[in-house]
Amino acid sequence: MRVVVYPADTGGCGYFRLIWPAELLAAAGHDVEIRPPEDRGLKLRIGADDRVEDVLDVGGVDVLVFQRLTHEWMAAAVPLLRAKGIAVVVDVDDDLTTVHPRNPAYESMHPRFAGRVDPRTRQVRRHSWQHLADACRAATLVTVSTPALLDRYARHGRGHVIHNHLPDSYFGAAHEDSGVVGWPASLASHPDDPAVLGGAVARLVSEGAAFRVVGDPTGTGAAFGLTADPPGRTGVDVHGWPAAVARDVGIGIAPLADTAFNRAKSWLKPLELSALGVPWVASPRAEYARLHERGAGVLADTPRRWYRELRRLVDNPALRAERAEAGRAVAEGLRLSANAWRWAEAWERAHEVQKTSRMCAA
C-alpha cells in the first residue's frame, strides 16, 4: 500500500498530525512519502469555467492523506481522486467553523470572503471552512484529534479518532523546577482564553510570583490583568519549542474559554507540559479533563480555584515535583514512537473502505 502525505504546513499541526507519524512509519518500512507544502508534485487541470477537471500525476498511489483541505480546488479534487480508485484521507485538528473572529484564521477561512480578491495579494481567495466540510463529506475517511470533531466532520460514519501524541524530543528536554508561572501560547490564537483566570495571575504577581509567556507577549499583560506585558519568547519553531517551554516555565497554565471551538480542542497543550515535567493547571474542557483523568495535572473552573491551585504550586516545591512525576508517567504512554501504528491503521482502513466502495460502484 503506497501512501502519499500532504501536510498543510510545517508548523505544529503539520508535524504532530502528519509529518512525524509519517516519518516514523517510513523508517519502519512502510511505503509512505511526505510531500511538503513547497513541493507538492500534484497537478490539477482547471477548465475554462474555473472548475477542476482532473488530477494528474497520481498513478501508483493507493492512499492520499491531506490535512485541512480548505482550498476550493483541492476540495473539488477529492471525488475525482476517489473515482480513480484512490483512497482520500482528510485530517482535521480544529473546528474551523467556530474559530474566533479575532483569530487570524477567521477572515481567511470564512466562506463570505471566499471568491473575493484579497486586497494585499490581489489574488482570488479560494480558502474557506465550507470547502473543508465539502472535502470531508466526499473523503474516504476523515481522521480527527478529538471525538467532538467527528460530529462536525464525519457524520457520514467514515471517521477515525487519532489523539495527539508526542515525539521523543519532548522526553529529553531538561526542565529545572521553579515557581515561575508560564503560559505557552499567545493572544493571536487564544484571544479570550486568559479571561477564565479572572484576576488570579494579577494577584499572584502582586504577591511576588513571576509570570512569563512562551510566545508573543504582546497584549498579554492586559489580558491577564497586569500593568504591563510579561517577559516572553518569540520566534521559537516547532523543533525548539520543547526546550523553550522546559526552560522558561516552572508551572504551566492551559486556560480555555468554554466555547464551541475550545470544546473540540485536543489535549496537546497539557500533554506537552506533562512530558516536559511541568506541573500544570488547566480549564475543564473535555480533552483536558480526559488527560487529567489519566492522572496528570489539575483542573480549575473558577478564578478562585485557579488562584488556589497556582498558589499551592508556587509555594510547594514538593507538590510541584509530585505533579511533575505524575504528568511524566501519563505522557510516557502517549509517545508517538510507540503509537505511530495508529496512523497506519487509519490509512489501512481508508484503503479497505475505498476498495469496498469501488466494488459496490462496479
URHUJO-V790405 format. One record per pair of residues at least 6 apart in sequence whose C-alpha atoms are under 6 Angstrom apart, sorted by sequence separation. I is the first residue (numbers start at 1). J is the second residue. D is the distance in whole Angstrom. If there is no record, write none. Layout:
i->(I I)
j->(J J)
d->(D D)
This chain:
i->(8 26 46 117 300 7 45 46 117 221 313 45 116 117 221 45 115 116 220 221 44 115 7 44 114 115 43 114 43 217 284 143 145 216 281 283 111 141 142 143 144 145 215 280 281 282 283 109 110 141 143 144 145 212 214 215 216 281 283 109 212 213 214 215 109 212 267 266 267 263 63 65 67 202 62 63 64 65 66 67 68 202 63 65 251 253 255 256 4 251 252 253 254 255 2 3 4 5 6 182 184 186 194 251 253 4 5 180 181 182 183 184 185 186 194 246 296 180 182 296 96 279 279 279 278 277 88 89 91 93 277 88 89 90 91 92 93 87 89 91 274 275 72 274 71 72 71 75 275 70 274 70 2 6 8 70 72 2 3 4 5 6 7 75 1 3 70 70 193 69 193 193 182 180 181 173 180 181 182 183 175 179 180 181 170 175 178 177 103 103 200 171 198 197 200 149 148 146 179 99 98 95 165 166 167 165 166 165 141 140 12 87 87 87 21)
j->(14 32 52 123 306 14 52 53 124 228 320 53 124 125 229 54 124 125 229 230 54 125 18 55 125 126 55 126 56 232 299 159 161 232 297 299 128 158 159 160 161 162 232 297 298 299 300 127 128 159 161 162 163 230 232 233 234 299 301 128 231 232 233 234 129 232 287 287 288 285 86 88 90 225 86 87 88 89 90 91 92 226 88 90 278 280 282 283 32 279 280 281 282 283 31 32 33 34 35 211 213 215 223 280 282 34 35 210 211 212 213 214 215 216 224 276 326 211 213 327 129 320 323 324 324 324 139 140 142 144 328 140 141 142 143 144 145 140 142 144 327 328 126 328 126 127 127 131 331 127 331 128 61 65 67 129 131 62 63 64 65 66 67 135 62 64 131 132 255 132 256 257 249 249 250 243 250 251 252 253 246 250 251 252 242 247 250 250 188 189 303 275 303 303 307 264 264 266 314 261 261 261 334 335 336 335 336 336 350 350 238 350 351 354 340)
d->(6 5 5 5 5 5 6 6 4 5 6 5 5 6 4 5 6 6 6 6 6 5 6 5 5 6 6 5 5 5 6 6 6 6 6 6 5 5 5 5 5 5 6 5 5 5 5 6 5 6 6 6 5 5 5 5 5 6 6 4 5 5 5 5 5 6 5 6 5 6 6 6 6 6 5 5 5 5 5 5 5 5 6 6 6 6 5 6 6 5 4 5 4 5 5 5 5 5 5 6 6 5 6 6 6 6 6 5 5 5 5 4 5 6 6 6 6 6 5 4 6 6 5 5 5 5 5 6 6 6 6 5 5 5 5 5 5 6 6 6 4 5 5 5 5 6 4 6 5 5 6 5 5 6 5 6 6 5 5 5 5 5 5 5 6 6 5 5 6 5 5 5 5 6 6 5 5 5 5 5 5 5 6 6 6 6 5 6 6 5 6 6 5 5 5 6 5 6 5 6 5 6 5 5 5 6 5 5 6 6 6 6 6 5 5)
